[in-house]
Amino acid sequence: MKKYYEEAKYNAAFDRCVDVMSQMLQKYGHQVLDKLEQDALQGVEHSEESNQAQLLTDKAA
């Protein structure tokens, strides 16, 4: 076990935290990535709609 902190109890707690986080990434990582991709695609669609609306507003003025 690598030493991150001077006290052994803090090292053990840190190792447990890292273990839990890595397990969560392995279990849920693909779901998070899928959600990020969906959000990114929706963001692109919304920005295109905003650009079109701005062009129409500029033409009307």
KOLKOLPA-547618 format. One record per residue: z, y, x of N, C-alpha, C in turn; residue in three letters. Coordinates in nm, 4 decimals. Each point is the difference from the previous one (the first is absolute). Layout:
+----------+----------+----------+----------+----------+----------+----------+----------+----------+------+
:      nc3 :      nc2 :      nc1 :     cac3 :     cac2 :     cac1 :      cc3 :      cc2 :      cc1 : code :
+----------+----------+----------+----------+----------+----------+----------+----------+----------+------+
:        Z :        Y :        X :        Z :        Y :        X :        Z :        Y :        X :  ala :
...
+----------+----------+----------+----------+----------+----------+----------+----------+----------+------+
# end
This chain:
+----------+----------+----------+----------+----------+----------+----------+----------+----------+------+
:      nc3 :      nc2 :      nc1 :     cac3 :     cac2 :     cac1 :      cc3 :      cc2 :      cc1 : code :
+----------+----------+----------+----------+----------+----------+----------+----------+----------+------+
:   0.0000 :  -0.1177 :   0.0850 :   0.0000 :   0.1177 :  -0.0850 :   0.0000 :   0.1240 :   0.0896 :  met :
:  -0.0894 :   0.0941 :  -0.0278 :  -0.0097 :   0.1213 :   0.0787 :   0.1140 :   0.0944 :  -0.0352 :  lys :
:   0.0421 :   0.0769 :   0.0966 :   0.1116 :   0.0922 :  -0.0202 :  -0.0546 :   0.1391 :  -0.0334 :  lys :
:   0.0248 :   0.0460 :  -0.1210 :  -0.0409 :   0.1329 :  -0.0433 :   0.1185 :   0.0959 :  -0.0016 :  tyr :
:   0.1154 :  -0.0524 :  -0.0349 :   0.1225 :   0.0796 :  -0.0111 :   0.1073 :  -0.0594 :   0.0899 :  tyr :
:   0.1009 :   0.0787 :   0.0304 :   0.1094 :  -0.0474 :   0.0845 :   0.0855 :  -0.1041 :  -0.0719 :  glu :
:   0.0225 :   0.0189 :  -0.1292 :   0.0855 :  -0.0924 :  -0.0747 :  -0.0827 :  -0.1146 :  -0.0580 :  glu :
:   0.0519 :  -0.1200 :   0.0161 :  -0.0705 :  -0.1205 :  -0.0451 :  -0.0231 :   0.0000 :  -0.1503 :  ala :
:   0.0939 :   0.0538 :  -0.0770 :  -0.0168 :  -0.0016 :  -0.1460 :  -0.1169 :   0.0886 :  -0.0430 :  lys :
:  -0.0233 :   0.1093 :   0.0737 :  -0.1134 :   0.0862 :  -0.0330 :  -0.1323 :  -0.0672 :   0.0368 :  tyr :
:  -0.0010 :  -0.0707 :   0.1123 :  -0.1195 :  -0.0756 :   0.0383 :  -0.0325 :  -0.1067 :  -0.1035 :  asn :
:   0.1024 :  -0.0705 :  -0.0459 :  -0.0210 :  -0.1053 :  -0.0998 :  -0.0515 :   0.0595 :  -0.1302 :  ala :
:   0.0569 :   0.1128 :  -0.0411 :  -0.0445 :   0.0650 :  -0.1234 :  -0.1442 :   0.0481 :   0.0138 :  ala :
:  -0.0339 :   0.0547 :   0.1159 :  -0.1366 :   0.0466 :   0.0231 :  -0.0980 :  -0.1166 :  -0.0023 :  phe :
:   0.0348 :  -0.1095 :   0.0631 :  -0.0864 :  -0.1188 :  -0.0011 :  -0.0199 :  -0.0529 :  -0.1416 :  asp :
:   0.1061 :  -0.0009 :  -0.0795 :  -0.0131 :  -0.0444 :  -0.1395 :  -0.0926 :   0.0930 :  -0.0772 :  arg :
:   0.0147 :   0.1291 :   0.0235 :  -0.0858 :   0.0974 :  -0.0683 :  -0.1469 :  -0.0223 :   0.0364 :  cys :
:  -0.0269 :  -0.0184 :   0.1281 :  -0.1372 :  -0.0244 :   0.0454 :  -0.0539 :  -0.1288 :  -0.0608 :  val :
:   0.0821 :  -0.1032 :  -0.0060 :  -0.0427 :  -0.1266 :  -0.0599 :  -0.0366 :   0.0180 :  -0.1471 :  asp :
:   0.0838 :   0.0707 :  -0.0733 :  -0.0263 :   0.0219 :  -0.1430 :  -0.1270 :   0.0819 :  -0.0189 :  val :
:  -0.0152 :   0.1049 :   0.0792 :  -0.1197 :   0.0839 :  -0.0126 :  -0.1272 :  -0.0788 :   0.0324 :  met :
:   0.0044 :  -0.0831 :   0.1029 :  -0.1192 :  -0.0781 :   0.0344 :  -0.0316 :  -0.1027 :  -0.1080 :  ser :
:   0.1027 :  -0.0598 :  -0.0598 :  -0.0232 :  -0.0931 :  -0.1103 :  -0.0611 :   0.0714 :  -0.1200 :  gln :
:   0.0474 :   0.1202 :  -0.0283 :  -0.0554 :   0.0761 :  -0.1126 :  -0.1455 :   0.0380 :   0.0261 :  met :
:  -0.0307 :   0.0385 :   0.1239 :  -0.1384 :   0.0335 :   0.0339 :  -0.0915 :  -0.1208 :  -0.0147 :  leu :
:   0.0474 :  -0.1153 :   0.0433 :  -0.0807 :  -0.1204 :  -0.0130 :  -0.0194 :  -0.0381 :  -0.1461 :  gln :
:   0.1021 :   0.0190 :  -0.0804 :  -0.0063 :  -0.0414 :  -0.1396 :  -0.0771 :   0.0996 :  -0.0865 :  lys :
:   0.0235 :   0.1293 :   0.0200 :  -0.0553 :   0.1016 :  -0.0896 :  -0.1058 :   0.0891 :   0.0647 :  tyr :
:  -0.0297 :  -0.0217 :   0.1260 :  -0.0924 :   0.0875 :   0.0714 :  -0.1365 :   0.0097 :  -0.0649 :  gly :
:  -0.0555 :  -0.1122 :  -0.0448 :  -0.1327 :   0.0022 :  -0.0612 :   0.0010 :   0.0793 :  -0.1306 :  his :
:   0.1097 :  -0.0067 :  -0.0748 :   0.0089 :   0.0761 :  -0.1251 :   0.0046 :   0.1499 :   0.0286 :  gln :
:   0.0718 :   0.0376 :   0.1030 :   0.0092 :   0.1414 :   0.0368 :  -0.1364 :   0.0513 :   0.0445 :  val :
:  -0.0699 :  -0.0782 :   0.0813 :  -0.1324 :   0.0414 :   0.0458 :  -0.0981 :   0.0118 :  -0.1165 :  leu :
:   0.0047 :  -0.0948 :  -0.0935 :  -0.0873 :   0.0074 :  -0.1173 :   0.0272 :   0.1267 :  -0.0795 :  asp :
:   0.1272 :   0.0334 :  -0.0191 :   0.0376 :   0.1198 :  -0.0750 :  -0.0470 :   0.1254 :   0.0723 :  lys :
:   0.0145 :   0.0038 :   0.1314 :  -0.0459 :   0.1155 :   0.0766 :  -0.1512 :   0.0170 :  -0.0108 :  leu :
:  -0.0734 :  -0.1106 :   0.0034 :  -0.1452 :   0.0077 :  -0.0136 :  -0.0389 :   0.0524 :  -0.1376 :  glu :
:   0.0684 :  -0.0472 :  -0.1046 :  -0.0278 :   0.0475 :  -0.1355 :   0.0286 :   0.1488 :  -0.0111 :  gln :
:   0.1127 :   0.0431 :   0.0539 :   0.0360 :   0.1411 :  -0.0052 :  -0.1004 :   0.0853 :   0.0769 :  asp :
:  -0.0466 :  -0.0508 :   0.1130 :  -0.0973 :   0.0740 :   0.0797 :  -0.1312 :   0.0141 :  -0.0763 :  ala :
:  -0.0442 :  -0.1069 :  -0.0659 :  -0.1238 :   0.0069 :  -0.0773 :   0.0141 :   0.0968 :  -0.1166 :  leu :
:   0.1145 :  -0.0016 :  -0.0664 :   0.0225 :   0.0923 :  -0.1107 :   0.0053 :   0.1432 :   0.0506 :  gln :
:   0.0552 :   0.0204 :   0.1174 :   0.0057 :   0.1334 :   0.0589 :  -0.1387 :   0.0527 :   0.0285 :  gly :
:  -0.0894 :  -0.0857 :   0.0470 :  -0.1383 :   0.0404 :   0.0272 :  -0.0691 :   0.0363 :  -0.1304 :  val :
:   0.0210 :  -0.0797 :  -0.1043 :  -0.0616 :   0.0284 :  -0.1292 :   0.0494 :   0.1328 :  -0.0552 :  glu :
:   0.1306 :   0.0252 :   0.0113 :   0.0561 :   0.1247 :  -0.0511 :  -0.0511 :   0.1195 :   0.0795 :  his :
:  -0.0149 :  -0.0140 :   0.1299 :  -0.0480 :   0.1124 :   0.0794 :  -0.1466 :   0.0287 :  -0.0308 :  ser :
:  -0.0799 :  -0.1041 :  -0.0288 :  -0.1392 :   0.0220 :  -0.0381 :  -0.0076 :   0.0719 :  -0.1341 :  glu :
:   0.0865 :  -0.0387 :  -0.0947 :   0.0031 :   0.0664 :  -0.1295 :   0.0417 :   0.1455 :   0.0158 :  glu :
:   0.0949 :   0.0265 :   0.0863 :   0.0455 :   0.1366 :   0.0238 :  -0.1114 :   0.0833 :   0.0607 :  ser :
:  -0.0747 :  -0.0586 :   0.0930 :  -0.1111 :   0.0720 :   0.0616 :  -0.1068 :   0.0331 :  -0.1032 :  asn :
:  -0.0306 :  -0.0943 :  -0.0894 :  -0.0996 :   0.0250 :  -0.1038 :   0.0478 :   0.1086 :  -0.0949 :  gln :
:   0.1262 :  -0.0041 :  -0.0381 :   0.0548 :   0.1018 :  -0.0889 :  -0.0042 :   0.1362 :   0.0670 :  ala :
:   0.0281 :   0.0059 :   0.1291 :  -0.0035 :   0.1268 :   0.0727 :  -0.1426 :   0.0539 :   0.0055 :  gln :
:  -0.0977 :  -0.0876 :   0.0207 :  -0.1393 :   0.0435 :   0.0024 :  -0.0414 :   0.0571 :  -0.1347 :  leu :
:   0.0403 :  -0.0642 :  -0.1088 :  -0.0325 :   0.0499 :  -0.1328 :   0.0664 :   0.1347 :  -0.0256 :  leu :
:   0.1219 :   0.0156 :   0.0445 :   0.0714 :   0.1264 :  -0.0168 :  -0.0686 :   0.1098 :   0.0797 :  thr :
:  -0.0426 :  -0.0319 :   0.1212 :  -0.0677 :   0.0987 :   0.0835 :  -0.1333 :   0.0418 :  -0.0611 :  asp :
:  -0.0730 :  -0.0946 :  -0.0578 :  -0.1285 :   0.0314 :  -0.0618 :   0.0187 :   0.0863 :  -0.1239 :  lys :
:   0.1067 :  -0.0240 :  -0.0743 :   0.0251 :   0.0762 :  -0.1223 :   0.0389 :   0.1437 :   0.0321 :  ala :
:   0.0566 :   0.0229 :   0.1150 :   0.0484 :   0.1344 :   0.0358 :  -0.1085 :   0.0894 :   0.0494 :  ala :
+----------+----------+----------+----------+----------+----------+----------+----------+----------+------+
# end
